[in-house]
Amino acid sequence: MKNKLKPQNISATFVNTHFVDEKYHQQHSQLVHQHMDVLELLYVVKGYGYYLVSNQEYAVKPGSLIVCNQGVLHGEAPFQKHNIQSYCCVLKDLRMPDLPPNALMDPSCPPIVYFDAERPCIEHTLRGIHEYNNRGHSYQHICNLLANALLNIVHNRLKEENNQTEPENKKTDIKNKSNEALMKKIIEYLNQHYMEPLTLEELADIFSMSHYYLSHLFKTETGLSPMKYIVYRKIGEAQNLLMNTDMRIGKISDDTGFSDSCHFCSMFKKYVGVTPSQYRQHFRGK
């Protein structure tokens, strides 16, 4: 007889919701970035693509829901065709036992779950959150109730899947654990210094290894080269600044570590598909 999971209601505070259509995804890939004060639940309604979470790439399809804990790097994979429609539900003030603030799941677990039979329920809930959110502040209490219903549905699914895979997860590999610890240190360093001039050789010297081995290990573990990862971080941070601040483009170029504004504009268009000015105008009408 199967052990039934004990119900455990959790709660958080609704912040915002976004609906993104195919045109946006096709024209404006959102590269890797992180939020230090919220949890995001990203749900794919239609289409197929790829999404990066903690530098691991995951295939997404209709019914995919991606959990982006606070502080976790996430974003779309560039050079991939994205034709998805998605909802993003943003929450804060989540407190889970033995987890950091605004973390719904242990970072060692896969951050993606797939809904099949429950898809209509999930999609109606997200659509309701989005529609009531657009009606103004007086409907925030309804958004909060619906968002917490969604949060608990996802939490229960995560518990079910972790319960099923727990025996397999208990198997450990000393070499893999060692690589994970090293990779964590390297990524933490890159996240702190991505805006600074840095070569592969310099990075290898910092971690006392050959640049060949570092590059091989990094790509094996993340699917990216160290230098490509740095570019992703620069572009992703630039996107956030263009969307959420009035900072001059030249200043954004400097602060994200590009050699000059021309190089910044060229690289931004290469990875995102539009110039920084066009990107800002699309989101902010400036």
Buried (B, 14 or more C-beta within 10 A) or exposed (E): EEEEEEEEEBBBBBBBBBBBBBEBBBBBBBBBBBBEEBBBBBBBBEBBBBBBBBBBBBEBEBBBBBBBBBBBBBBBBBEBEBEBBBBBBBBBBBEBEEBEBBBBBBBEBBBBBBBEEBBEEBBEBBBBBBBBBEEEEEBBEBBBBBBBBBBBBBBBBBBEBBEEEEEEEEEEEEEEEEBEEBBEEBBEBBBEBBBEEBEBEEBBEBBEBEBEEBBEBBBEBBBBBBBBBBBBBBBBBBBBBBBEEEBEBEEBBBBBBBEEBEEBBEBBBEBBBBBBEBBBEBEEEE
